[in-house]
Amino acid sequence: MTKFTQWYREIILPTGLLASMIIGAGMFALPYVFEKAGFSLGLFYLAAFAAVFAAIHLMYLRIIDSTEGKHRFVGYARIYLGDFGFWLAVLTTAIGLILVLTAYLVLGVSFMKIAAPFLSSSAALYLFWFSGVVAVVFSLKRLANFEFLVAVAMIAIIFVLFGFSLRAPSLTLSRFNPQAFFLPYGVILFSLAGRAAISSLRDYWQGRNLPEKGLRRAVVLGTVIPALVYLLFVIAVVGLSPAGITPDAIGGLNLIPPALLVLIGILGVFSLWTSYFFLGLEVKDIFIYDLRLPGFLSFLVASFIPLLLYFFGFNNFIGLVGFIGGVFLALESIMVVLMYLKLRQKPVFLYLPLILVFALGALYEIWRFF
């Protein structure tokens, strides 16, 4: 085995796998909140929570490695936090994922109209939703590799956009706005959370009998690299949106060739679509295996509740992403910290500041949303 091959198997590929699983829909909310809160404040949140989530992901990896048997997040919650932890994990995960599906519908409409401008908003919504539902029905899990390729293509597009932004007439970064101090909080959490991908990374490592010492490095790099990609994306969108940044980040890109914008729309649709049906399958499985609901009823919940929420007014992309990240992913992170402390038999006060940040942030997002 050559040095490059070893480096590729132990660093590049696993880091890329985790990074591609983290980079997702939340990225498109970042330029807007950076613009509103101020670039320096957005950068502070991005750097701080990249470090926080690197620690959270390492904690969850330790929980997986130290627990006998193979479990999902709710299983670990039951082992370390009891029945209350189990039900909190089930409800938090189920409700959070349903809201994520709703957010994907909102963003899916925007990308569908960019990829196919002739579509009406209603047609774009129903087409995106129906294709996702069909995938849930047939459980198209074999498209996982396709999702990875689309994620790699999206990262390549981000670098292309960044290159275009360097040629923009002017690049003006917004100033700190104290009135929007907490605005980036939930969006940043949504964009950087990758706890669900740690199990897949561990399976990759075990399946190839790789040295254990490299796994922690892959987790840290795979968490930090998305933050760097996001930073490039924010700068690119700011430079290429002279008329102002839209909530979905794409609608204001006026300084790029139309063909490139259509390509971004197509890749965005495929990226959101693959994520949508994988999350839909996860919601369906939660209701089947954890809540013991019949399969058909679980399918109806996973398929129709997001659509109903959309029509009931849950169609503000920035608001949804902030609420999901600030409340549900914050609660999930608190649970990971508590499980880790229980595993290591350490007192809670060691991580009390971090728990308080997540708890107070969740209360703020609930107050702001409602």
HELIX and SHEET records of a PDB file:
HELIX    1   1 LYS A    3  TRP A    7  1                                   5    
HELIX    2   2 TYR A    8  ILE A   12  3                                   5    
HELIX    3   3 LEU A   13  ILE A   22  1                                  10    
HELIX    4   4 ALA A   25  ALA A   29  5                                   5    
HELIX    5   5 LEU A   30  ALA A   37  1                                   8    
HELIX    6   6 PHE A   39  SER A   66  1                                  28    
HELIX    7   7 PHE A   73  ALA A  115  1                                  43    
HELIX    8   8 SER A  121  PHE A  138  1                                  18    
HELIX    9   9 LYS A  141  LEU A  143  5                                   3    
HELIX   10  10 ALA A  144  SER A  165  1                                  22    
HELIX   11  11 PRO A  178  ALA A  180  5                                   3    
HELIX   12  12 PRO A  184  LEU A  192  1                                   9    
HELIX   13  13 ARG A  195  GLY A  207  1                                  13    
HELIX   14  14 LYS A  213  LEU A  240  1                                  28    
HELIX   15  15 PRO A  258  ASP A  285  1                                  28    
HELIX   16  16 ILE A  286  ASP A  290  3                                   5    
HELIX   17  17 GLY A  295  PHE A  311  1                                  17    
HELIX   18  18 PHE A  317  PHE A  323  1                                   7    
HELIX   19  19 ILE A  324  LEU A  329  3                                   6    
HELIX   20  20 ALA A  330  ARG A  344  1                                  15    
HELIX   21  21 VAL A  348  TYR A  351  5                                   4    
HELIX   22  22 LEU A  352  PHE A  369  1                                  18    
END                                                                             
